[in-house]
Amino acid sequence: MVAESTPRRRTGGRSALVLTSIRKAVEELIAERGSEAVTIPLVAERAGVNHSSVYRRWGDARTMINDLATYRLDPQRGLPDTGDLRADLTAWAQELINHYDKPVNASLLRGGAAAAGESESDCLRDRRAEAAAFAARQGSNFTGDQVIDRVVSPIIYRVIFLPWTLTEVDARTYVDILCDQSS
């Protein structure tokens, strides 16, 4: 028999189940108590895992919430790409609105933003990359920063400070402002 020179990596299995149970526990606890009250021992107990497993992966509750806030809006998902830039931006903005209209997602965003502190949150980094991708498309006359300032920021402001008004937001309005002011 030949001994393997490198250890095998797990491709899922128990690790994936543990991560899923932790994510579910965090979402439930945030929905029940708010992100400020979530602690690693509470998450570990709810998830049925040893708290050292959670600490080993994230180190603290704020980092865990930031990571899971990013997970909820998957940066690997495809962006709308119909060939109509304005329609694609509108669909993307509406996706953000629909996502953050769910209280647990809004709580995760607030917790993730608080966890980021002075640095850029993972969630913002992902939105900036998506905004830059739209700005790089043919027919664009705006920058990624302008997409953030005129489309993403008003949505996120409402999520953080005026969540009860999020259903009043019209994604098309923000996109029209971006496109019309950038012409």
C-alpha positions in Angstrom: 0.0 0.0 0.0 1.1 3.5 -0.8 0.7 6.1 1.9 -1.0 9.3 0.9 1.3 12.3 1.1 -1.4 14.9 1.7 -4.4 14.6 4.0 -7.8 14.3 2.4 -10.1 17.3 2.5 -13.6 17.0 3.5 -16.0 17.9 0.7 -19.0 18.5 2.8 -20.6 15.9 5.0 -20.5 16.8 8.6 -18.8 20.2 8.1 -21.5 21.3 5.8 -24.2 20.1 8.2 -22.6 22.0 11.1 -22.3 25.2 9.1 -25.9 24.9 8.0 -27.1 24.4 11.6 -25.0 27.4 12.7 -26.4 29.6 10.0 -29.9 28.6 10.9 -29.3 29.2 14.6 -27.9 32.7 14.0 -30.9 33.6 11.8 -33.4 32.3 14.4 -31.6 34.1 17.3 -31.4 37.4 15.4 -35.1 37.1 14.5 -36.0 36.4 18.1 -33.5 38.7 20.0 -31.8 41.0 17.5 -28.2 40.9 16.4 -26.9 42.6 19.5 -28.0 39.8 21.8 -26.4 37.0 19.7 -23.5 35.3 21.3 -21.4 32.4 20.3 -22.4 30.2 23.2 -26.1 30.9 22.4 -25.5 30.0 18.7 -23.5 26.8 19.6 -26.3 25.7 22.0 -29.0 26.3 19.4 -27.0 24.7 16.7 -26.1 21.7 18.8 -22.4 22.1 18.3 -19.5 22.7 20.6 -18.8 26.4 21.1 -15.1 25.9 20.4 -16.1 24.9 16.8 -17.8 28.3 16.3 -15.0 30.2 18.0 -12.4 28.4 15.8 -14.2 29.5 12.6 -15.1 33.1 13.5 -13.5 34.2 16.7 -16.3 36.4 17.8 -20.0 36.9 17.3 -19.7 40.2 15.3 -17.4 38.5 12.7 -19.7 35.5 12.5 -22.7 37.8 11.8 -20.8 39.8 9.2 -19.8 36.6 7.4 -23.3 35.2 7.5 -24.8 38.5 6.3 -22.7 38.2 3.2 -23.7 34.5 2.8 -27.4 35.4 2.7 -27.0 37.4 -0.6 -24.6 35.1 -2.5 -21.9 37.1 -4.3 -21.5 34.1 -6.7 -25.1 34.4 -8.0 -25.5 35.7 -11.5 -26.4 39.3 -12.0 -29.3 40.2 -14.4 -27.9 40.3 -17.9 -30.6 40.8 -20.5 -28.7 43.3 -22.6 -30.8 46.2 -21.3 -28.6 47.9 -18.8 -31.3 50.0 -17.2 -33.6 46.9 -16.8 -30.8 44.8 -15.4 -29.9 47.5 -12.8 -33.6 47.8 -11.9 -33.9 44.0 -11.5 -30.7 44.0 -9.3 -31.9 46.9 -7.1 -35.3 45.1 -6.7 -33.4 42.0 -5.7 -31.7 44.0 -2.9 -35.0 45.5 -1.8 -36.7 42.1 -1.7 -33.8 40.5 0.1 -33.6 43.1 2.8 -37.4 43.4 3.2 -37.1 40.1 5.2 -36.4 41.2 8.9 -33.7 38.5 9.5 -31.8 39.7 6.4 -32.1 43.3 7.5 -30.9 42.3 11.0 -27.9 40.4 9.6 -27.0 43.5 7.5 -27.1 45.8 10.5 -25.1 43.3 12.5 -22.6 42.8 9.7 -22.2 46.6 9.3 -21.6 47.0 13.0 -19.1 44.2 13.0 -17.1 45.8 10.2 -16.5 48.8 12.3 -14.1 51.1 10.6 -13.4 48.7 7.7 -15.5 47.9 4.7 -17.9 45.1 5.4 -17.9 42.0 3.3 -21.4 42.8 2.2 -20.4 46.3 1.0 -17.4 44.8 -0.8 -19.6 42.4 -2.7 -22.1 45.2 -3.6 -19.2 47.4 -4.8 -18.0 44.6 -7.0 -21.4 44.1 -8.5 -21.8 47.9 -9.0 -18.4 47.9 -10.8 -19.5 45.1 -13.0 -22.6 47.1 -14.1 -20.5 50.2 -14.7 -18.1 48.2 -16.9 -20.9 47.0 -19.2 -21.3 48.4 -22.7 -23.5 51.5 -22.8 -22.7 52.5 -19.2 -22.0 56.2 -18.6 -21.5 55.9 -14.8 -19.0 54.5 -12.4 -19.4 51.8 -9.8 -19.2 54.5 -7.1 -22.1 56.3 -8.7 -24.1 53.0 -8.6 -23.4 52.7 -4.9 -24.2 56.3 -4.2 -27.5 56.5 -6.2 -28.9 53.0 -6.1 -27.5 51.0 -3.3 -27.0 53.6 -0.6 -30.6 54.8 -0.5 -31.8 51.2 -0.2 -29.3 50.4 2.6 -30.1 53.6 4.4 -33.7 52.6 4.6 -32.8 49.0 5.7 -30.7 50.3 8.5 -32.6 53.4 9.7 -36.2 53.2 8.2 -36.9 49.5 7.6 -40.7 50.0 7.8 -40.4 52.2 4.6 -38.6 49.7 2.5 -41.8 48.5 0.8 -42.3 52.0 -0.5 -39.1 52.0 -2.4 -39.3 51.9 -6.2 -36.1 50.5 -7.6 -36.8 52.0 -11.0 -36.7 55.5 -9.5 -33.1 55.0 -8.1 -31.9 53.6 -11.4 -33.6 56.4 -13.4 -31.8 59.0 -11.2 -28.5 57.2 -11.8 -28.9 56.9 -15.6 -30.4 60.4 -16.1 -27.8 62.2 -14.0 -24.9 60.4 -15.6 -25.9 61.2 -19.2 
